[in-house]
């Protein structure tokens, strides 16, 4: 499966941005799709995930209430709507797919995900 992430850019603190992840080569069905991010000099961290089968969602505490992950079945696309952005949200955002949806306790582990997109840069200015 190929993942194409898009929608990154420069936004002021307090602003909003939506990034997208489109799949080709296979569908997301029965998968869990997640967004991770990596800031310069830091480790990759989990942001949010959605289980395709029932739309169950998971969020990192740092983005809960500000970010929303959603899916479009027909387009095989996952979105991450980011509101109330902060400078500390600045990072390269990666989408990833776990074809065999991990259990809840493992959904935040990068090792659970087999396919990764190329990343899209989100920069939040203060």
N, C-alpha and C positions, 0 to 999 in steps of 0.2 A: 504494500500500500504506500502511496505517496501522499504526503501532507503538505498543503500549501497554506502558510500563515500569511496574513496580510492585515493592514489597517493600523499599523503602528504610526507614530509621528510625534510631533512636539506639541505639548499642551501646557497651559499654565496651571498652577496649583488651584485646586477647586474645580477644575474643568472635567470633561468627560471624553471618553474615547471608546470605540468598539473595535476589537480585533476579531478576526475570523480565521477559521481553520477548515479548509475544504479537503475532502478525501477523494482520491482517485485510485483505481485498481481494485478496490473492494469497498464494501459499505462498512458503516460503523456498527451495523446490527450485532447485537450480543456483546458489544465492546463497552469499555469505559474509556472516555476521552477526557484528558486532563490538560490543564495549562500549568506550566512551570515558568519560573523566571530566574534569571541570573544577572545580578548586578556586577559591575566591574570589581574584581578582586574578591568576590563572594561565591559561596557554593550555590548550586542550583537549588531552588526551593519550590515546594508545592504551592500552588495558588488556588486552584479549584478543579473539580472533576464532575462529570455527569455520567451516570450509567444509562446507556442508550435504551435499554429495555423498558425501564420504568421512570426515567427522568430523575431518579434520585440524585441529589447533588451534595457535594462536599466542599467546604471552604476552609482556607487557612484563617486562623483567628484575625490575622492582620488585615484581611480584606472583607471579612464578614460584615454585611450591611452596606457595603460600598460597591462590591462587584457582584455581577450576576452571570452565571453560565447558563446557556440555553442551547437547544439544538433545532435544526430544521431537517426533518426527516427526508423531505423530497429532494433537498439539495445536498444531503450528506455533509452538512456543514455545522460546525459548532462555533458559537459566539461567546465572547467574554465582554460584557458591557461593564465598563469601569467608570464609576462616578466618584466625585469628591476626591480626585486624585491628589496625591501628595508627592513631594520630591523623592521620598524614599520608595515610591513605586517605580522609579526609573530603573529600567532593566531591559534585557532582551527577553521577550516572551516566546516560549516554545509550546506548541501543542504536541501531545503524545497520545498514543493509542495502546491500550492493553486489550488484545483480542479476547482474552479470557478474563472477564471482569474480576479484579482482585477483591478479596474480602475487605470489609470496612477498615480493619486495623492496618491494612497494607496499601490502601489507595494512595497514600501520600509518598510512597517510596518510588523513586525514579526507576529502580530495578524491575518494577512490575510492568513497565511499558516497553513494548517491543519496537514501536515505530515512532519516529520523531520528525517534526517539521524543521525547517531551516531557521526559524526564529524571526521575530519582527521587533524592532527597537521602539520602545516607548520612553520618551523623555519628558519629565515633568519639571518645569521651571518654577522657581520660587518667586 
